[in-house]
Amino acid sequence: MFDKIKSYFNRSLLTQEEASPVIAGVRDYYSSFPSNGLTPVKLARILRDAAEGDVLAYLELAEEMEEKDTQYSTVLSTRKRTVAQLDITVVPSGDGPEEQRQSDFVRDFLKRDTLETELFDMLDAIGKGFSVTEIVWETSENQWLPKKLNWIDPRWFGFVANDLATPCLRTPEGLKELTPFKYIYTTIKAKSGLDIRGGLARAAVWPYLFKNYSAKDWVSFLEVYGHPFRVGKYGKGATDKDKRNLLQAVYTIGADAAAIIPQDMVIEFLKTETSAGSDAFQRHIEYYDQAISKLVLGQTTTTDAISGGHAVSKEHNEVRMDIASSDAKQLSAVLNRDLVRPIIDLNFGRQRRYPQLIIGTPEKEDISALVQNIGVLAPYGLTLSKKQLRSKLGLDAPEDADDVFGQVMTPASFERPPVAAFNKQSSPAAADFVDEVADEALQDWEILEEPLLNKVDGLIEKLIAEGKGLEELKKQLPEVSADPKRLAVSLANNAVYARAAGEKDDG
């Protein structure tokens, strides 16, 4: 497979920018701004075209939503930044020195300052369904390393018509398959199915549309809110010109508080009682804001100031972090496929197993309990790797030139200490007292045991006389029991005797 890939592309292409913009071509930054004059009919057509492979208008609309809708932009940015800021670890593919060298190579590359921003750009797939990052490689000291990870406008990509799943770069000659080792193709699934239908923007467009209707109505309402209704009255002989002048005067007096009308015309101000005011518009907009929060973050408490107490807030935050954990795992899989593997293949050749990049902090381990348990168990033969222990503690092995802090332990330091419980010498008097307690307990048991055995013997004789076998004995045997009250009293007394024996033995 690796040889096939090597023959498929020219390595010199890896160091060049392939998906650069083309002025007045198929890759430019101009937009048709489909949100202007958006209606349910127009939106349905945009979504239908995207589902059939024409994704341009849909991607432009998704971009505009992030620019115009503050709620959608805020919660989507929160979700992306939550994952982009998580710690990243690299797990070697094995314990050998070569596997360690490969993982260290990847780990050194990930120390780049721009990594968080690059991850944020890759997570653009959460909203749009997919994201493409171009890798621009550089070669120095016989090493292949990504010099830049450029976010590419998703409008510059399309999908093969026969499956709508294979991404391709738009070129003047048509769609071109992505060059191997050249792109990071990110998908963060919100639902199963085609990538272009898996982004959150496809579901968020409907709350976005209806909320904009409410916002426009609210603005229109506020323009006249507090103004009295004005009615112009004209006489029977008024001409069309007189009527137009009166109408203009009604408009003017509402805006400028001044107007001129003929003496035989009247402008009357009507007072209306309003109770709800603009609450209906506000509730409508808040409803869709909360719907968007639930869509993107899975809850509303952390974004919309919904009261519910500490327990509810904690539960909602856990939901948000569960979503972040899922995003991190999906992004880790993408980077392992499209970034880690190319780095290893170009520098070390094809491998059977590759280092694993993991985004996210694993569940915190109780380091104090771990160290305490090691201190207790090590003297009794527990062996452990210093490297593994340093990894748990987050410490590096000291170099030869470093000042070493801590004492070097010798094998003699781990000799098993005497166990007090077995080496303790009991006095003759204490031993006699323990024997006395044991004899007393056995006497009580004999008193309790005899009636129980008599009942069992009687049951066996009865079943033999009736000609019944072992199965019937199994059924009736659980019904035979000793006196539970006397048994409890005996056990309690013996516990007291044993405690007294222990305290006497301790002196």
C-alpha positions, 0 to 999 in steps of 0.5 A: 500500500505504501509503495502504491502511495509513493508512486501515486504522487510526487513528493515535491507536491507536498512542499507546495500549497495546492489549495490556494485561492484562484481569482475569478475562478472556482476557488475565491472568497466571494459569497452569494450571501444566501441569508439575505431574503431567506424564507422557508421555501428558499431554505428548503431548496438550499438544504435539498441541493446540499443533500444532492451534492451542490453544497456551495449555498449551504456552506455559505449560509452556515458561515453567515450564521456564525457571523450573524447569530450571536447565540449560535456563534457563542455556543459553537465556539465554546464547544470547539475551544473546549476540545482545542485546549485539551492536553494531548498525549502520545502513546508509543506503539510498543516498548522497544527503543524504535517505538519510543523514538517514533513517539518522541518524534511526534511529541516534539512536533506537537509542541508547536505554538499554533497547534491550538488554533489549528485544532480549532480550525479543524473543529469547523467540521462540527458546524458544517459537517466536514473541514479540510486542512492542507499540510504544507511539508518542509524538509530539513535535516533529512526530516519531513515535518508539516510546516503549516496546517492551513484551514481551507475554505470548505466551499472549495471542495465537492464530493464525487457524484456517485457516492457523495462521500469522497471529498475532492478539490475544485479545480478549473478542470473539475473535481480532483481527488485529494493528494495523499499525505496532503490533507487532514479531512475532519468529520465530527459526526452529529448523526449517521449518514453523509458528511455534508448532512452531519453538521449541526448547521443543518439543524440550526438553520431552522431556529435561526430562520424563525428567530430572525422573523421574531427579531424583525417583528420586534424591531418593527414593534419597537419603532411604534411602541409608545406612540399613540394611534393616529387617525385622520378624518376628512370631509365628504368633499375631500379630493384625492390630493387632500386625502394624500396630504392628510395621510402624509400629515398623519405619518409626519406627526408620528415621526416629527411631532409636527404637521400641517392640515386644512382646517376642515380636517382632523387628526385624532389620537387614540389611546390603547391599553397594552399589557404584554408589550414585547414579552411575546417576541422576547419569549419567542427568541429565547425559546430558539436560543435555548433550542440552539444551546441544546443542539450544540452543547446538549444543555442550557444551564451553562449558557442561558442562565437557567436556574435549577440549583447546584445539582442541575448545573453539575449534571448539565456541565457533565453532559457538556463534557461528555460531548467534548470527550466524544469530539476529542476522540473523533478528532484524535482518530482523524489526526492519527490517520491523516497526520501521525501516520504520514509523519511516521511513514515519511520519516521511518517508513511503513509500520505495522503499528503506529504511535497513538495521539490522544486528545483529552485528559484521562480520568484523574488517578489518586496519586497519593493513594498509589504512592502510599500503597507502593510504600506499603507493598514494596517491602513485601515483594512488590516490584514495579518499573521506575519508568512506569512510576515516573509516568504516573507522577508526571516526572522525567528521568534525570539526566547524567548532568542533573542534580539528583534529588532523593535517596538511591534505594539499595536492595537491602532497604527493601528487606521484609520487616518482621510482622508484629502480628506473628512475632508477638509473644503472648504471655502464658496467662493471656494464652490461658484466657484465650483458651478459656474463651474458645472453650466457652464458645464451643460449649454454647455451640454444642447447646445450639447444635444439639436441637438442630441435629435432632430436627434433621434426624427426625426429618430424615426418619420421617421421609424414609418412612414415607418412601420419599427420596433426596429431592424431597429432603432438599426441599424441606431442609431449609425449613429446619433451623436453630433458635435465631434469638439464642444464636444471636445472643451467643455470637454477641457474647463470643465477640465480647469475650474475643475483644477482651482476650485481645485487649488483655493480650495487648497488656 
